[in-house]
């Protein structure tokens, strides 16, 4: 006997997060990854928690969520074709007034993304590049409407003179008229639609997720990875690999580097440094004894051609040592939980 679709009251008891979780579970991994890439860190964490709580959901309930999603997509298409009134008329004809109004309200709430909201999708470096073209007063106004963490990231990327100018203007900004704020936001929205959206679309799913998890504390990152691992162990492994890149050694302080070097085989270290830039090499050299530095430099000087995949494999083994030391609490990798302190 076919399973009956759950009643509307049962489906209506689902929160928006629970519906999002069911929708994600109904997608294939590749599509789900692309969708997750569009979420904020907080949204990813919330949906992941809901996914981990899903236990024995009737297929009829999932069908109801998918049907609602399909109706919202249809409503959005109608809005694009002829506006809200046009969409309202078409939806009322097929769904009735109450259902049509409910669907349109949900669509308007989700798709109404203004300029400041779009900027919150970008990382600090991307935002800094975008904002440096604007007047310092405009930058001050925009940064005042972003989160403190994001504002700090952007200011770090600015040159000194611009940073000082913007900070002074932020501190003396005072009251801003709603009309001016709306005008600035409209301009930001138009530019952000092209510049930031295009930049974000080039990011890979696993790498994007790794970048997000690098900003989470360990407990949250582990929770999210465990949830992903239940559905796709290979994807979880790829994300783990990307969560700390070999080049990120630049962001570990000297004591942390010294601790890492005690665990790395010297020939492995030389191979891993074969294709890195001079800045990273100097970071390593300055944390070695004079004799050890001379031996490493000599090894690099006389090393013949090597396969790139061998260099990458050596770098991966170094990264694994970094992760192991971090898990043991002997070092702290900058970016997790917002601290750069290193314990040895």
Buried (B, 14 or more C-beta within 10 A) or exposed (E): EEEEBBEEEEBEEBEEBBBBBBBBBBBEBEEBBEBBBEBEBEEBBBBBBBBBEBEEBEEBBBBBBBEBBEBBEBBBEBBEEEEEEEBBEBBBEEBEEEBBBBBBEBBBEEEEEBBBBBBBBBBBEBBBBBBBEBEBBBBBBBBBBBEEEBBEBBBEBBEEEBBEBBBEBBEEEEEEEEEEBEEBBEEBBEBBEEBBEEBBEEEEBBBBBBBBBBBBEBEBBEBBBEBBBEEBEEBBBBBBBBBBBBEBBBEBBEEBBBBBBEEBEEEBBBBBBBEBEEEBBEBBBEBBEEEBBEBBBEBBEEEEEEEEEEBBEBBEBBBEBBBEBBEEEBBBBBBBBEEEEBEE
